[in-house]
Amino acid sequence: MRRGAGILGVAVLIAAGAVFAPTATPASAAGQSCEPGQIVFTTNKPAALTSLDAAAANQRATGRGVTVAVVDSGIDAGNPHLAGAVVGGVNLVGDGERSDGLSDPLGHGTVIAGEIAARPVAGSGVVGLAPDAALLSVRVFRSDTDDDAKKGFGPTAARIAEGIRWGVDHGARVINVSMSMRQDDPALRAAVEYAAAQHSLVVASGGNRASDPEAPDEARFPAGYPEALGVSAAADDGRVTDDSIHGPQVSVTAPGANVLSTATGAGDCQFEAVPSASWATAYVSGAAALVAQAHPDEPAAGWAYRLRATALRADADHRDDRDGWGFIQPAAAIDLLPDASIRGPQSPFVDNAGSAVRPVGAQVGSDPSPSAFLETRQAAILAGVIAAALLGLLTTLLLLRRRRTELAEASASTPPRTGGLLDQETPDPF
């Protein structure tokens, strides 16, 4: 693994106390290495913002007034995109770095920060999904190397839990945790519950398979806690791949491949990698910041619901362990007017349990009752018979009346006979 430059795109996975970080080789879009001291910008815009329709979302909200805590490896506040975005932080690692958390030797947290709230910079197309949000740098690990783990500088459930609480206590409405672990930890669970009670939303990675190719599809934490919003990574085509861990912890998906963001000690950096839930989690945190600005009086569960309910999915009524409720749509989440007819996840606003739509299955077999077509056909035939009979009768009567008239005229012109019986008139048939 390349570690000297500190500009390493990693997706951290904590598993049974061990941390694995797959390499994601960074490559500047300008053709130069993303090395500290080389401030390189590109006019390219992050492709993820197009797939998320950020332009429409930012017409509604930009994250202004919302603070997002990045619980990670730190944030390099010296990056030009982040100089005005980072408003504070803390170093919980105790590794000799700045106590305010505004450093990031690894580079992981700086990428996350840029995706969420990178400010526009002249000559650069890089910008965050919530470009006016404020950021807190909450350092909870230095790296995932064995050496740092032995020194106590690696990520732990206890330190992540402490970081979540610190972020909530310092005003963060959204807590980004681009890490996951297999085991349910009481301290971590309590921290997520604490955040929810204080109206803050924890957005967490659902896990990456690249760190452990044999990892089963199962719950990961803190994404798997009911109060958290778990995230899976989509490739460039918007589809989730097997690079993400699937399971009940997946709530939504977001872009996670070929991320263009900010780099430690540098400017812009294109991270060529398999889809990473770390990067996808950052974009969901950015979307949550937009929703929080637009609906500041709603509980955190309401923001999560909006993102779930409006996500693009094949089945509007159900989630699955691969895609969760689907690919997030930030603008739609902001615009949603919750009511009982909204299909999908359970609403914290109204009872929408009866909103599921299912077509009635067709029944195969004979129906003993006559069909409407058959009844109509029989009625038409009967009416025709009656009409024909009446027409025939009328014709007969007319013919008889004419015959009677002819006979009467003939009788009047014939001289009367003498003697014998009188001729009698033909009886009137009527």
C-alpha positions as CSV (number, residue, x, y, z in Angstrom):
1,M,0.0,0.0,0.0
2,R,1.1,3.5,-0.8
3,R,1.2,5.5,2.5
4,G,4.0,8.1,2.3
5,A,2.0,10.7,0.5
6,G,-1.0,10.4,2.8
7,I,-3.4,10.8,-0.2
8,L,-4.8,7.3,0.0
9,G,-8.4,6.6,-0.9
10,V,-9.4,3.9,1.5
11,A,-12.6,2.4,2.6
12,V,-12.2,1.3,6.2
13,L,-13.9,-1.8,7.5
14,I,-13.6,-2.8,11.2
15,A,-14.1,-6.5,11.6
16,A,-13.7,-8.4,14.8
17,G,-11.1,-5.9,16.0
18,A,-9.1,-6.0,12.8
19,V,-9.2,-3.1,10.2
20,F,-8.8,-3.6,6.5
21,A,-8.3,-0.8,4.0
22,P,-8.2,-1.6,0.3
23,T,-6.0,0.6,-1.8
24,A,-7.7,3.1,-4.2
25,T,-4.9,4.7,-6.2
26,P,-5.4,8.4,-6.6
27,A,-4.8,10.1,-9.9
28,S,-5.1,13.8,-10.5
29,A,-7.5,14.7,-13.3
30,A,-4.8,17.1,-14.5
31,G,-2.4,14.3,-15.1
32,Q,-0.2,15.0,-12.0
33,S,0.2,13.0,-8.8
34,C,-2.0,14.0,-5.9
35,E,1.0,14.8,-3.7
36,P,1.2,17.1,-0.8
37,G,2.5,20.5,-1.9
38,Q,1.2,20.1,-5.5
39,I,-1.9,22.2,-5.6
40,V,-3.5,21.0,-8.8
41,F,-7.1,21.9,-9.9
42,T,-9.3,20.5,-12.7
43,T,-12.2,22.1,-14.4
44,N,-14.0,18.8,-14.4
45,K,-17.0,18.5,-12.2
46,P,-17.7,15.4,-10.0
47,A,-19.8,13.0,-12.1
48,A,-21.7,12.0,-8.9
49,L,-23.3,15.5,-8.8
50,T,-24.8,14.9,-12.1
51,S,-26.3,11.6,-11.2
52,L,-27.7,13.1,-8.0
53,D,-29.1,16.1,-9.9
54,A,-27.3,18.4,-7.5
55,A,-28.2,21.5,-9.6
56,A,-31.9,20.9,-8.8
57,A,-31.2,20.1,-5.2
58,N,-29.1,23.2,-4.6
59,Q,-31.9,25.4,-5.9
60,R,-33.8,24.3,-2.9
61,A,-30.9,24.0,-0.3
62,T,-27.2,24.3,0.0
63,G,-26.6,23.1,3.5
64,R,-26.4,26.5,5.0
65,G,-26.8,26.5,8.8
66,V,-26.3,22.7,9.0
67,T,-23.2,21.3,10.7
68,V,-21.8,17.9,9.6
69,A,-19.4,16.0,11.8
70,V,-16.9,13.8,9.8
71,V,-15.9,11.0,12.2
72,D,-12.8,9.8,10.4
73,S,-9.1,10.2,10.0
74,G,-9.3,14.0,10.2
75,I,-9.7,16.8,7.7
76,D,-6.9,18.9,6.1
77,A,-8.4,22.3,6.6
78,G,-5.6,23.8,4.5
79,N,-7.1,22.5,1.3
80,P,-8.4,25.6,-0.6
81,H,-11.9,24.0,-0.9
82,L,-12.1,23.4,2.8
83,A,-10.5,26.4,4.3
84,G,-13.9,28.1,4.9
85,A,-15.9,24.9,5.5
86,V,-14.2,23.4,8.6
87,V,-15.4,25.2,11.7
88,G,-13.7,23.1,14.4
89,G,-12.8,19.6,15.5
90,V,-11.0,17.4,17.9
91,N,-8.3,14.8,17.9
92,L,-9.4,11.7,19.9
93,V,-6.5,9.6,18.8
94,G,-3.8,11.0,20.9
95,D,-1.1,10.5,18.2
96,G,0.6,13.8,18.5
97,E,-1.3,15.5,15.7
98,R,-3.1,18.7,16.1
99,S,-5.5,18.6,19.1
100,D,-8.2,20.4,17.0
101,G,-8.4,17.5,14.5
102,L,-7.5,19.7,11.6
103,S,-4.9,17.4,10.0
104,D,-5.2,14.2,8.0
105,P,-2.0,12.2,7.3
106,L,-4.1,9.4,5.8
107,G,-6.3,11.5,3.5
108,H,-9.5,9.5,4.0
109,G,-11.4,12.1,5.9
110,T,-10.4,14.9,3.6
111,V,-12.0,13.1,0.6
112,I,-15.2,12.7,2.6
113,A,-15.2,16.4,3.6
114,G,-14.8,17.5,0.0
115,E,-17.7,15.4,-1.2
116,I,-19.9,16.9,1.4
117,A,-19.0,20.5,1.5
118,A,-16.1,21.6,-0.7
119,R,-16.4,25.3,-1.5
120,P,-16.0,26.6,-5.1
121,V,-12.5,27.6,-6.0
122,A,-11.5,29.6,-9.1
123,G,-10.2,27.2,-11.8
124,S,-11.8,24.1,-10.3
125,G,-15.0,22.3,-11.0
126,V,-14.9,20.4,-7.7
127,V,-17.7,21.3,-5.2
128,G,-19.5,19.5,-2.5
129,L,-23.2,18.3,-2.6
130,A,-23.9,20.7,0.3
131,P,-21.4,23.5,-0.5
132,D,-22.6,25.8,2.3
133,A,-22.6,23.2,5.1
134,A,-20.2,23.6,8.0
135,L,-17.8,20.7,8.9
136,L,-16.4,19.3,12.2
137,S,-13.2,17.2,12.0
138,V,-13.5,14.4,14.5
139,R,-10.3,12.4,14.3
140,V,-10.9,8.8,15.7
141,F,-8.0,6.9,14.0
142,R,-4.7,7.6,12.3
143,S,-4.6,4.7,9.9
144,D,-5.5,1.1,9.6
145,T,-1.9,-0.3,9.6
146,D,-0.8,-3.0,12.0
147,D,1.8,-0.6,13.4
148,D,-0.8,2.1,14.3
149,A,-3.2,-0.6,15.6
150,K,-0.5,-1.8,18.0
151,K,0.1,1.8,19.2
152,G,-3.6,2.2,19.8
153,F,-4.1,4.6,16.9
154,G,-6.3,2.4,14.8
155,P,-10.1,2.8,14.7
156,T,-12.1,1.2,17.5
157,A,-15.8,1.0,18.3
158,A,-15.3,2.8,21.5
159,R,-13.5,5.7,19.9
160,I,-16.1,5.9,17.0
161,A,-18.8,6.1,19.7
162,E,-17.0,8.8,21.5
163,G,-16.6,10.7,18.2
164,I,-20.3,10.5,17.5
165,R,-21.2,11.9,20.9
166,W,-18.6,14.7,20.5
167,G,-20.1,15.7,17.2
168,V,-23.6,15.8,18.6
169,D,-22.6,17.8,21.6
170,H,-20.9,20.4,19.4
171,G,-23.9,21.0,17.2
172,A,-23.7,18.5,14.4
173,R,-27.1,17.6,12.9
174,V,-25.5,15.0,10.6
175,I,-22.8,12.6,11.6
176,N,-20.8,10.9,8.8
177,V,-19.2,7.6,9.8
178,S,-17.6,6.0,6.7
179,M,-16.6,2.9,8.6
180,S,-18.3,-0.3,9.6
181,M,-17.8,-3.3,11.9
182,R,-19.3,-6.7,12.1
183,Q,-20.1,-6.8,15.8
184,D,-22.9,-5.0,17.6
185,D,-21.1,-2.9,20.2
186,P,-23.1,-1.6,23.2
187,A,-21.2,1.7,23.3
188,L,-21.6,2.3,19.6
189,R,-25.3,1.5,19.8
190,A,-25.8,3.8,22.7
191,A,-24.0,6.6,20.8
192,V,-26.3,6.3,17.8
193,E,-29.4,6.3,20.1
194,Y,-28.0,9.4,21.8
195,A,-27.6,11.1,18.4
196,A,-31.2,10.3,17.5
197,A,-32.5,11.6,20.8
198,Q,-30.7,14.9,20.2
199,H,-32.2,15.1,16.7
200,S,-29.0,14.2,14.8
201,L,-28.7,11.6,12.1
202,V,-25.9,9.1,11.9
203,V,-25.1,8.2,8.2
204,A,-22.8,5.1,8.1
205,S,-21.1,2.8,5.6
206,G,-22.7,-0.6,5.0
207,G,-19.3,-2.1,4.4
208,N,-16.9,-3.0,1.6
209,R,-16.1,-6.5,0.3
210,A,-12.7,-5.4,-1.1
211,S,-11.3,-5.3,2.4
212,D,-12.4,-8.9,3.0
213,P,-13.3,-10.9,-0.2
214,E,-14.8,-13.7,1.8
215,A,-16.9,-11.5,4.0
216,P,-20.5,-12.7,4.1
217,D,-23.5,-10.5,3.4
218,E,-24.7,-9.7,6.9
219,A,-25.4,-6.7,9.2
220,R,-22.7,-4.1,9.8
221,F,-22.6,-1.4,12.5
222,P,-23.3,1.4,13.1
223,A,-25.2,1.3,9.8
224,G,-27.4,-1.6,11.1
225,Y,-28.9,0.3,14.0
226,P,-32.5,1.4,13.5
227,E,-31.7,5.0,14.1
228,A,-28.9,5.1,11.5
229,L,-29.0,5.5,7.8
230,G,-26.9,2.7,6.2
231,V,-25.3,3.2,2.7
232,S,-24.2,1.0,-0.1
233,A,-22.1,2.1,-3.0
234,A,-23.3,2.3,-6.6
235,A,-21.0,2.1,-9.7
236,D,-20.9,4.7,-12.5
237,D,-24.1,3.2,-14.0
238,G,-26.0,3.7,-10.7
239,R,-26.1,0.0,-9.9
240,V,-24.9,-1.6,-6.7
241,T,-22.2,-4.2,-7.2
242,D,-20.8,-7.0,-5.1
243,D,-18.0,-4.7,-4.0
244,S,-20.4,-3.6,-1.2
245,I,-21.5,-5.8,1.7
246,H,-25.2,-6.5,1.4
247,G,-27.5,-7.0,4.3
248,P,-30.2,-5.5,6.5
249,Q,-28.0,-2.5,7.3
250,V,-28.4,-1.1,3.7
251,S,-31.0,1.7,3.6
252,V,-30.1,3.6,0.5
253,T,-27.4,3.8,-2.2
254,A,-25.3,6.6,-3.7
255,P,-22.4,7.1,-6.1
256,G,-19.2,5.5,-4.8
257,A,-16.8,5.0,-7.8
258,N,-14.3,7.3,-9.5
259,V,-14.9,10.1,-7.0
260,L,-13.4,13.5,-7.7
261,S,-12.8,15.4,-4.5
262,T,-10.3,17.1,-2.2
263,A,-6.8,15.7,-1.2
264,T,-4.6,16.2,1.8
265,G,-1.9,18.8,1.1
266,A,-3.1,19.2,-2.5
267,G,-6.1,20.4,-4.5
268,D,-8.3,18.2,-6.6
269,C,-7.9,14.5,-6.9
270,Q,-9.6,11.8,-8.9
271,F,-9.8,8.6,-6.9
272,E,-9.8,5.6,-9.3
273,A,-11.3,2.7,-7.3
274,V,-13.9,0.1,-7.1
275,P,-17.2,1.4,-5.7
276,S,-16.6,2.4,-2.1
277,A,-19.3,2.7,0.6
278,S,-17.1,5.3,2.2
279,W,-17.5,7.7,-0.7
280,A,-21.2,6.8,-1.1
281,T,-21.8,7.6,2.6
282,A,-20.4,11.1,2.2
283,Y,-22.8,11.9,-0.6
284,V,-25.7,10.7,1.5
285,S,-24.5,12.8,4.4
286,G,-24.4,15.8,2.0
287,A,-28.0,15.0,0.9
288,A,-29.1,14.7,4.5
289,A,-27.6,18.2,5.2
290,L,-29.7,19.6,2.4
291,V,-32.9,18.0,3.7
292,A,-32.0,19.2,7.3
293,Q,-31.7,22.8,6.0
294,A,-35.0,22.6,4.2
295,H,-36.9,20.9,7.1
296,P,-35.1,22.1,10.3
297,D,-38.0,21.4,12.6
298,E,-38.3,17.7,11.6
299,P,-36.7,15.0,13.6
300,A,-33.6,13.2,12.2
301,A,-35.9,10.2,11.5
302,G,-37.9,12.4,9.2
303,W,-34.8,13.3,7.1
304,A,-33.9,9.7,6.8
305,Y,-37.4,8.8,5.8
306,R,-37.5,11.4,3.1
307,L,-34.3,10.0,1.5
308,R,-35.6,6.4,1.7
309,A,-39.1,7.1,0.5
310,T,-38.0,9.1,-2.6
311,A,-35.1,6.8,-3.6
312,L,-35.2,5.2,-7.1
313,R,-36.0,1.5,-6.9
314,A,-37.7,-1.2,-8.9
315,D,-40.3,-2.1,-6.3
316,A,-41.9,1.0,-4.7
317,D,-43.3,-1.1,-1.8
318,H,-40.2,-3.0,-0.7
319,R,-36.5,-2.7,0.2
320,D,-33.9,-5.4,-0.4
321,D,-30.5,-6.1,1.2
322,R,-28.6,-5.1,-1.9
323,D,-30.0,-1.7,-2.8
324,G,-32.0,-0.9,0.3
325,W,-34.8,1.5,-0.7
326,G,-32.8,2.6,-3.7
327,F,-30.6,5.4,-5.2
328,I,-31.1,8.7,-3.4
329,Q,-32.8,11.7,-5.1
330,P,-32.0,14.8,-2.9
331,A,-34.3,17.2,-4.6
332,A,-37.2,14.8,-4.4
333,A,-36.5,14.2,-0.7
334,I,-36.7,17.9,0.0
335,D,-39.9,18.3,-2.0
336,L,-41.7,15.3,-0.5
337,L,-45.1,16.1,1.1
338,P,-45.6,13.1,3.5
339,D,-49.0,11.6,3.6
340,A,-50.7,8.2,4.0
341,S,-50.4,7.4,0.3
342,I,-46.6,7.5,0.1
343,R,-45.5,4.0,-0.8
344,G,-42.4,2.4,0.7
345,P,-40.8,2.7,4.2
346,Q,-42.8,3.3,7.3
347,S,-43.4,7.0,7.8
348,P,-42.7,8.8,11.1
349,F,-45.3,11.4,10.1
350,V,-48.4,9.5,9.2
351,D,-49.7,5.9,9.1
352,N,-48.9,4.8,5.5
353,A,-49.2,1.0,6.2
354,G,-52.0,0.7,3.7
355,S,-50.1,2.5,0.9
356,A,-48.7,-0.7,-0.8
357,V,-50.1,-1.3,-4.3
358,R,-50.5,-4.8,-5.6
359,P,-52.6,-5.8,-8.7
360,V,-55.4,-8.3,-8.1
361,G,-54.3,-11.7,-9.4
362,A,-56.4,-13.1,-12.4
363,Q,-58.3,-16.3,-11.6
364,V,-58.2,-19.1,-14.1
365,G,-61.3,-21.3,-14.4
366,S,-65.0,-21.4,-15.4
367,D,-67.5,-18.9,-14.0
368,P,-70.9,-20.5,-13.4
369,S,-72.7,-17.1,-13.7
370,P,-73.6,-16.0,-17.2
371,S,-71.4,-13.4,-18.7
372,A,-72.7,-9.9,-19.5
373,F,-71.9,-10.5,-23.2
374,L,-74.0,-13.7,-23.3
375,E,-77.0,-12.0,-21.6
376,T,-76.9,-9.1,-24.0
377,R,-76.7,-11.4,-27.0
378,Q,-79.7,-13.5,-25.8
379,A,-81.8,-10.3,-25.2
380,A,-81.0,-9.1,-28.7
381,I,-82.1,-12.4,-30.3
382,L,-85.4,-12.4,-28.3
383,A,-86.1,-8.8,-29.3
384,G,-85.5,-9.7,-33.0
385,V,-87.9,-12.6,-32.9
386,I,-90.7,-10.5,-31.3
387,A,-90.2,-7.7,-33.9
388,A,-90.3,-10.2,-36.8
389,A,-93.5,-11.7,-35.4
390,L,-95.2,-8.3,-35.0
391,L,-94.2,-7.3,-38.5
392,G,-95.6,-10.5,-40.0
393,L,-98.9,-10.1,-38.1
394,L,-99.3,-6.5,-39.3
395,T,-98.6,-7.5,-42.9
396,T,-101.3,-10.3,-42.7
397,L,-103.9,-7.8,-41.3
398,L,-103.3,-5.3,-44.1
399,L,-103.7,-8.0,-46.7
400,L,-106.9,-9.2,-45.2
401,R,-108.3,-5.7,-45.0
402,R,-107.5,-5.1,-48.7
403,R,-109.2,-8.4,-49.7
404,R,-112.3,-7.5,-47.8
405,T,-112.5,-4.1,-49.5
406,E,-112.2,-5.7,-52.9
407,L,-115.0,-8.2,-52.1
408,A,-117.3,-5.5,-50.9
409,E,-116.8,-3.5,-54.1
410,A,-117.5,-6.5,-56.3
411,S,-120.7,-7.3,-54.4
412,A,-122.0,-3.8,-54.9
413,S,-121.7,-3.9,-58.7
414,T,-123.5,-7.3,-59.2
415,P,-127.4,-7.3,-59.7
416,P,-129.4,-9.0,-56.9
417,R,-130.7,-12.5,-57.6
418,T,-134.4,-13.4,-57.4
419,G,-135.8,-16.3,-55.5
420,G,-133.9,-18.7,-53.4
421,L,-131.9,-17.8,-50.5
422,L,-130.5,-14.4,-50.1
423,D,-126.8,-14.1,-50.7
424,Q,-125.1,-13.5,-47.4
425,E,-122.1,-11.2,-46.8
426,T,-118.8,-12.9,-46.1
427,P,-118.2,-12.8,-42.4
428,D,-115.8,-10.2,-41.2
429,P,-112.9,-12.0,-39.7
430,F,-112.6,-9.3,-37.0
